[in-house]
């Protein structure tokens, strides 16, 4: 079977976009898994030995769980129906996805509060390292998006 220039081989731009999507998916899956595990184990501990710090942390994490789940629903919907959506619909999904993703990151604050109960330094260093790591990921994704916009024209993403 002869394959011409338009064959099934992905372009470097497609590989870059797929790689960014995989990284985002992995980060969100880790947040959802961590949040769920923390809610389970610390929720049980809170029943046995309630503390105000743990209550605050669990409240923050509980607030973020629906946004984490909705991000996966939006992402899955976009994978399935993205090619059939108009530009405005894709823009709306992208904005909703970004809002859910940013609110999901707030769960890290709840984790930091839990770590702070072990030690102020442990919790503080966890929070600082988390913000640095998330900042690095956001910068890398922004750079990839900037590269994509530069190579394929304006897409209307924000």
C-alpha positions, -999 to 999 in steps of 0.1 A, spaced: 0 0 0 17 32 -11 15 61 13 18 96 -1 24 128 17 -11 128 32 -8 92 46 -15 81 81 18 93 95 12 121 121 29 155 116 52 169 143 25 194 151 0 166 157 25 148 179 31 180 199 -7 185 204 -12 149 214 17 151 238 2 182 255 -32 165 257 -16 134 273 2 155 299 -29 174 308 -49 141 310 -22 127 333 -21 157 356 -59 158 359 -61 120 365 -35 123 393 -54 152 409 -87 132 407 -71 101 421 -53 119 449 -83 139 458 -105 108 459 -80 89 480 -76 118 504 -113 122 508 -117 85 516 -89 80 541 -89 115 557 -127 115 558 -126 83 578 -99 97 601 -120 129 605 -149 109 618 -126 92 644 -105 122 654 -120 155 640 -97 185 636 -105 220 622 -75 219 598 -85 186 583 -121 197 580 -110 228 560 -87 207 538 -115 181 531 -139 209 524 -116 224 498 -109 191 482 -146 182 482 -153 215 464 -129 207 436 -139 171 429 -169 180 407 -148 203 386 -122 175 382 -150 151 370 -166 177 347 -131 183 331 -130 147 321 -165 148 308 -158 179 287 -125 164 275 -141 131 265 -170 149 248 -145 170 228 -125 139 217 -157 122 205 -175 152 189 -148 178 185 -145 175 147 -183 180 143 -185 211 165 -185 247 153 -158 272 162 -179 289 189 -188 255 205 -152 245 205 -142 279 221 -169 275 247 -158 239 256 -122 251 258 -131 279 282 -152 256 304 -124 231 304 -99 257 314 -121 269 342 -126 234 355 -89 227 353 -80 258 372 -105 251 399 -93 215 401 -58 229 409 -73 244 441 -74 208 455 -36 211 459 -43 238 486 -63 212 505 -35 187 502 -10 213 515 -32 220 545 -32 183 553 6 181 549 9 212 571 -7 193 599 24 171 599 48 201 598 45 237 587 77 232 567 65 201 550 32 217 540 48 249 529 75 232 508 48 210 493 27 240 484 57 260 470 69 230 449 34 224 436 30 260 424 64 259 408 55 226 390 21 238 379 36 270 367 61 251 347 34 230 331 13 260 323 43 278 307 51 247 287 15 244 275 13 281 267 45 278 247 31 248 228 -1 267 222 18 298 210 38 275 187 6 259 174 -10 293 167 22 305 149 23 275 126 -14 270 119 -29 305 121 -54 319 146 -77 293 160 -97 314 184 -84 297 215 -79 317 246 
